[in-house]
Amino acid sequence: MARNKHLGWLVEPGVLTRIEINQDSSKIIEQNFAGLHSGGPKSSIRGGQSAANLALQNLDIRRYADDRSEVLPKNRRGATVLSPYIRHNLLTLQQVWDAVEGAPAKDREKYRDELLWQEYARHLYARLGTKFFENLRFEQNRDGQGDGWNLDMSCIKMVVSELEEDGWLVNQTRMWLASHWTVRNGVGWLHGQERMYQHLLDGSRAANLLGWQWTVGSAGKPYGFARWQVEKRAPGLCFKCPLKKNCPIQNFPAEVEARSVPPIDLLKRDPNLIITSGPSTVITRDEPNEVLLTIDSMGDADPALVANPDLPVVFVFNRDALAKLQLSAKRIHFYLETLQDLSERRNLTVYLGDPYSYASQNKVAVTFAPVPSFAKFESLAQLHPFPWLREPKDGNIQSFSAWQKIQK
């Protein structure tokens, strides 16, 4: 047995705790997840396939190109809030791509461009793995500790409160936080992205790492956060700020020429494309008895789920990962709501334990996920392809534009 520093008790490796999910998610968390989260309220964004389907049904991207960066008032925001469902493949990128076919051309093109950025992030993480936690192209403060958010500023206080209370932010305010943390205050971006990751319902390593790297300038030119952007995107907010006459971001930060870092060879070429992209067809080594869902694919359209409509379904919360990450409770609420919704249509059993050990001891069908930890799965009875929007290629992906070229 091994002691878990967060749990404070001895945990037998491979031990599973069955979770009764047909009760209020707050009660489930209290009974089963002590020491496995950092607290926080439930988000107003509900988990589940039913909620995702309703959000997609109500999707309206008219004026998206003009309003996607608006912050206040909230009713002006053009962001769609589909990202939590996309992150867990409750809605695939292809489904959302197809759903906006009839939208105005300007809005459709801009929205689809953002979907491609999501796919680009997945391709980067699938190929680079843990190297994605390193500066990609330019030297930026990566490891420094501290808190880079000045809560005396009304703009930062508002955005941090929204992050911690609801677990979702428009892209504009994500850039505000990342830029203020590292570009303005010089605190290490790796620590900042980890703090944001804890709270985001759409928190994927791929999207969060790319967003922070791009904003702080380790993947290109830094984004300079200044008062001008707040006054433009959240009019009236600065007027209420106690620092309005002594604003720390009155002007844009001074531009500093960043030193380039040694190139990561994997950005230029992928020597193991099959490993990066996963299988292109179903691989069956044995007849599966169950479908095992992962955190990266929880929707009804999960390929393993669709291919095995009569098999029972299993989901295993990764105890060790939760203990290490200390995610906000709102993220666990979202997962539980998703599983509760699925249980209305499928025979579902939920555990707390080690999903990799479970998979090795049972004949499971699983959908490939483009994340480094998927390599921990061994001896899978059946492996299904990941539903890519664009199939990964082995060429240059140093930038979004370079990636687009090899996709054509």
C-alpha positions in Angstrom: 0.0 0.0 0.0 1.1 3.6 -0.6 0.3 6.8 1.3 -1.3 9.5 -0.8 -0.1 12.9 0.5 -3.5 14.6 -0.3 -5.8 11.8 1.0 -3.8 11.2 4.1 -4.6 7.5 4.3 -3.3 4.3 2.8 -4.6 3.4 -0.6 -4.3 -0.1 -1.9 -3.1 0.0 -5.6 -5.9 -1.3 -7.9 -8.6 -0.9 -5.3 -11.9 0.3 -6.7 -14.6 2.2 -4.8 -18.0 1.9 -6.5 -19.9 5.2 -6.6 -23.7 5.4 -6.4 -24.4 8.2 -8.8 -28.2 8.3 -8.6 -28.1 11.0 -5.9 -27.3 14.7 -5.7 -23.8 15.4 -7.0 -22.9 17.4 -3.9 -23.6 14.4 -1.7 -21.6 12.2 -4.0 -18.6 14.5 -3.7 -18.9 14.7 0.0 -19.0 11.0 0.4 -16.4 9.9 -2.2 -14.1 12.7 -3.1 -12.7 14.0 0.2 -9.2 15.2 -0.4 -9.6 14.9 -4.2 -10.6 18.5 -5.1 -9.9 22.1 -4.1 -13.6 23.0 -3.3 -15.7 25.6 -4.9 -19.3 26.0 -6.0 -21.2 24.2 -8.7 -21.1 25.9 -12.1 -24.2 27.2 -13.8 -23.1 25.3 -16.9 -24.6 21.9 -16.6 -22.9 18.7 -17.7 -24.4 15.9 -19.7 -25.3 14.9 -23.3 -28.8 16.3 -22.9 -27.4 19.7 -21.9 -24.9 19.6 -24.8 -27.6 18.7 -27.3 -29.7 21.6 -26.1 -26.8 24.0 -26.4 -26.1 22.8 -29.9 -29.7 23.1 -30.9 -29.8 26.7 -29.6 -26.5 27.6 -31.2 -26.7 31.0 -33.0 -23.4 32.4 -34.2 -24.8 35.5 -36.0 -22.5 38.4 -35.1 -20.0 36.0 -33.7 -17.2 37.6 -35.7 -17.9 41.0 -34.2 -19.0 40.0 -30.7 -16.9 37.0 -29.7 -14.5 39.1 -27.7 -17.1 41.2 -25.9 -16.9 40.9 -22.1 -19.5 43.3 -20.6 -22.4 43.5 -20.6 -22.8 39.7 -20.6 -25.7 39.9 -23.0 -23.4 41.3 -25.6 -21.1 38.3 -25.5 -20.9 36.4 -28.8 -19.1 33.4 -27.3 -21.1 30.2 -27.6 -20.1 28.4 -24.3 -19.9 25.1 -26.1 -16.3 24.5 -25.1 -17.0 22.4 -22.0 -19.0 20.0 -24.2 -16.4 20.0 -26.9 -13.6 19.3 -24.5 -15.1 16.0 -23.3 -16.5 15.1 -26.8 -20.1 15.4 -25.7 -20.1 17.4 -28.9 -17.4 16.5 -31.5 -15.7 19.3 -33.4 -17.2 17.8 -36.6 -20.7 18.0 -35.2 -20.3 21.7 -34.3 -18.6 22.4 -37.6 -21.6 21.0 -39.5 -24.1 22.8 -37.3 -23.0 26.3 -38.4 -23.1 25.5 -42.2 -26.1 27.9 -42.7 -24.7 30.8 -40.7 -23.6 34.1 -42.3 -20.3 33.5 -44.1 -18.3 36.0 -42.0 -19.4 34.4 -38.7 -19.2 30.9 -40.0 -15.6 31.4 -41.2 -14.5 33.0 -37.9 -16.2 30.3 -35.8 -14.8 27.5 -37.8 -11.4 29.1 -37.6 -11.7 28.8 -33.8 -12.7 25.1 -34.1 -9.5 24.6 -36.1 -7.5 26.2 -33.3 -8.9 23.6 -31.0 -7.9 20.9 -33.3 -4.4 22.4 -33.8 -4.0 22.3 -30.0 -5.0 18.6 -29.9 -2.5 17.9 -32.6 0.3 19.7 -30.8 -0.4 17.9 -27.5 -0.7 14.5 -29.2 2.7 14.9 -30.9 4.6 16.8 -28.2 3.2 15.2 -25.1 4.9 16.6 -22.0 7.2 18.7 -24.1 4.2 21.0 -24.6 4.9 22.2 -21.0 8.2 23.7 -22.3 8.6 27.1 -24.1 8.0 26.3 -27.7 9.8 29.0 -29.7 10.8 31.9 -27.4 12.2 32.1 -23.9 9.6 33.3 -21.4 9.4 33.0 -17.6 8.1 29.5 -17.2 8.8 28.3 -13.7 8.6 31.3 -11.4 6.1 30.9 -8.5 3.8 33.5 -7.1 0.5 35.1 -7.8 0.3 37.3 -11.0 -3.2 38.6 -10.5 -3.8 41.9 -8.7 -7.3 41.6 -7.3 -7.4 45.3 -6.4 -8.0 45.9 -10.1 -11.7 45.6 -11.0 -11.0 43.9 -14.3 -8.8 41.2 -12.8 -11.1 40.7 -9.8 -14.1 40.3 -12.0 -12.5 37.7 -14.3 -10.9 35.7 -11.5 -14.3 35.6 -9.7 -16.0 34.3 -12.8 -13.2 31.7 -13.3 -13.5 30.5 -9.7 -17.3 30.6 -9.5 -18.4 29.3 -12.9 -15.3 27.7 -14.4 -15.7 29.4 -17.8 -14.3 32.5 -19.4 -14.5 34.2 -22.9 -11.3 33.9 -24.8 -10.6 37.7 -24.3 -10.5 37.5 -20.5 -8.4 34.3 -20.6 -5.8 36.4 -22.5 -6.2 39.2 -19.9 -5.3 36.8 -17.1 -2.5 35.1 -18.8 -0.9 38.3 -20.0 -1.3 40.1 -16.7 0.2 37.0 -14.9 3.4 36.7 -17.0 3.8 39.5 -19.5 3.0 42.3 -17.0 4.0 40.7 -13.6 6.7 38.3 -14.7 5.3 35.2 -12.9 6.0 31.8 -14.4 3.3 30.9 -17.0 3.4 27.2 -16.1 2.1 28.0 -12.6 -0.5 30.3 -14.0 -1.9 27.9 -16.5 -2.1 25.3 -13.8 -4.2 27.5 -11.6 -6.6 28.3 -14.5 -6.7 24.6 -15.5 -8.0 23.7 -12.0 -11.1 25.7 -12.5 -12.0 25.5 -16.2 -14.8 23.2 -17.1 -13.3 23.0 -20.6 -9.9 22.6 -19.1 -7.9 20.5 -21.5 -4.1 20.5 -21.4 -4.0 21.0 -25.2 -6.1 24.2 -25.3 -4.9 25.7 -22.0 -1.3 25.2 -22.8 -1.6 26.6 -26.3 -3.6 29.6 -25.1 -1.0 30.4 -22.4 2.0 29.8 -24.7 0.5 32.0 -27.4 -0.5 34.8 -25.0 2.7 35.1 -23.0 4.9 35.0 -26.2 6.6 31.6 -25.8 5.0 30.6 -29.1 5.0 34.0 -30.8 4.6 37.7 -30.0 3.3 38.4 -26.5 -0.2 39.8 -26.0 0.0 43.1 -24.3 -2.9 43.6 -21.8 -3.7 47.3 -21.2 -6.6 49.5 -20.0 -7.6 50.2 -23.6 -8.8 46.6 -24.0 -10.9 46.7 -20.8 -12.5 50.0 -21.7 -13.3 48.6 -25.2 -14.6 45.2 -24.2 -16.1 45.9 -20.8 -17.2 49.6 -20.9 -17.9 51.1 -17.5 -15.8 48.6 -15.5 -12.8 50.9 -15.2 -15.0 53.7 -13.8 -15.8 51.6 -10.7 -12.2 50.5 -10.2 -10.5 51.8 -7.0 -7.3 52.1 -9.1 -8.9 54.0 -11.9 -6.6 57.0 -11.2 -3.5 54.9 -10.7 -4.1 52.1 -13.2 -1.3 49.5 -13.3 -2.1 48.8 -16.9 -2.7 52.3 -18.1 -0.3 51.8 -21.0 0.8 48.8 -23.0 3.7 46.9 -21.5 7.1 47.7 -23.0 8.1 45.4 -25.8 11.0 43.1 -25.0 12.8 41.2 -27.7 12.5 37.5 -26.7 15.4 35.1 -27.1 14.6 32.1 -29.2 14.9 28.7 -27.7 16.4 25.6 -29.3 13.9 24.1 -31.7 11.9 21.1 -30.6 12.5 18.6 -33.5 9.0 17.2 -33.0 7.5 20.5 -34.1 9.0 20.1 -37.6 8.4 16.4 -38.2 6.5 13.5 -36.5 8.5 10.3 -36.6 5.7 8.3 -35.0 2.5 9.5 -36.7 0.6 6.3 -35.9 1.3 6.8 -32.2 0.2 10.5 -32.4 -3.0 9.9 -34.3 -4.0 6.6 -32.9 -5.5 3.8 -35.0 -7.4 4.6 -38.2 -9.6 1.5 -37.9 -10.9 -0.5 -35.0 -8.4 -2.9 -33.4 -10.0 -6.0 -31.8 -7.8 -8.3 -29.8 -10.6 -10.0 -27.9 -14.3 -9.8 -27.5 -15.1 -6.9 -25.2 -17.4 -7.3 -22.2 -17.7 -3.6 -21.4 -17.2 -0.1 -22.8 -14.8 2.0 -20.8 -15.3 5.7 -21.2 -12.5 8.2 -20.5 -12.5 11.8 -19.4 -11.6 12.7 -23.0 -14.6 11.0 -24.6 -17.8 11.0 -22.5 -20.5 11.6 -25.1 -23.1 9.4 -26.7 -21.1 9.6 -30.0 -18.1 8.0 -28.4 -17.0 5.5 -31.1 -16.6 2.5 -28.7 -20.0 3.3 -27.2 -21.7 3.5 -30.6 -20.0 0.3 -31.8 -21.2 -1.7 -28.8 -24.8 -0.6 -28.1 -25.7 -3.6 -25.9 -22.6 -3.7 -23.7 -22.6 -2.2 -20.2 -20.6 0.9 -19.7 -17.9 1.7 -17.1 -16.3 5.0 -16.0 -13.4 5.1 -13.5 -12.5 8.3 -11.8 -8.7 8.4 -11.6 -8.0 8.7 -7.9 -4.3 9.4 -8.1 -4.8 12.0 -10.8 -7.5 13.8 -8.9 -5.4 13.8 -5.7 -2.5 15.4 -7.6 -4.4 17.9 -9.7 -6.8 19.1 -6.9 -9.3 20.3 -9.5 -12.2 22.6 -8.5 -15.2 20.7 -7.3 -17.2 22.3 -10.1 -15.4 20.1 -12.6 -16.3 17.0 -10.7 -19.9 18.2 -10.6 -19.8 18.5 -14.3 -18.5 15.0 -14.8 -21.0 13.5 -12.4 -23.9 15.3 -14.2 -22.6 13.9 -17.4 -22.5 10.4 -16.1 -26.0 10.7 -14.4 -27.4 11.8 -17.8 -25.7 8.8 -19.6 -27.1 6.4 -17.0 -30.6 7.2 -18.2 -29.8 5.5 -21.5 -27.1 3.0 -20.8 -26.3 0.4 -18.1 -23.5 2.4 -16.3 -21.2 1.6 -13.4 -18.9 4.3 -11.9 -15.8 3.7 -9.8 -13.1 5.6 -8.1 -9.7 4.0 -8.6 -7.2 3.3 -11.4 -8.7 3.2 -14.9 -5.5 1.7 -16.4 -5.5 -1.2 -13.9 -9.2 -1.7 -14.5 -8.7 -1.9 -18.3 -5.9 -4.4 -17.9 -8.0 -6.7 -15.7 -11.2 -6.6 -17.8 -12.1 -6.9 -21.5 -12.9 -3.4 -22.4 -13.6 -1.4 -25.5 -12.0 2.1 -25.4 -11.8 5.1 -27.8 -8.3 6.4 -28.3 -7.5 9.8 -26.7 -4.7 12.1 -28.1 -3.1 12.6 -24.6 0.2 11.2 -23.3 -1.5 9.3 -20.4 -3.4 7.1 -22.9 -0.2 5.2 -23.3 -0.8 3.7 -19.8 -3.6 1.6 -21.2 -2.4 -1.9 -21.9 -3.9 -5.1 -23.3 -7.2 -3.4 -24.5 -9.7 -5.8 -25.9 -10.9 -3.3 -28.5 -9.5 0.1 -29.5 -11.4 2.6 -31.5 -10.2 5.6 -33.5 -10.4 9.1 -32.2 -13.0 11.3 -34.0 -10.5 13.9 -35.4 -11.8 17.0 -37.3 -8.6 16.8 -39.3 -6.3 13.8 -39.4 -2.8 14.5 -38.0 0.0 14.8 -40.6 3.7 14.4 -40.0 4.8 17.8 -41.3 5.7 21.2 -39.7 3.3 22.4 -36.9 5.5 25.2 -35.4 2.6 27.6 -36.0 -1.1 27.6 -36.8 -0.4 28.8 -40.3 2.2 26.1 -40.9 -0.2 23.5 -39.5 -2.9 24.7 -41.9 -0.6 24.3 -44.9 0.1 20.6 -44.2 -3.6 20.0 -43.7 -4.5 21.1 -47.2 
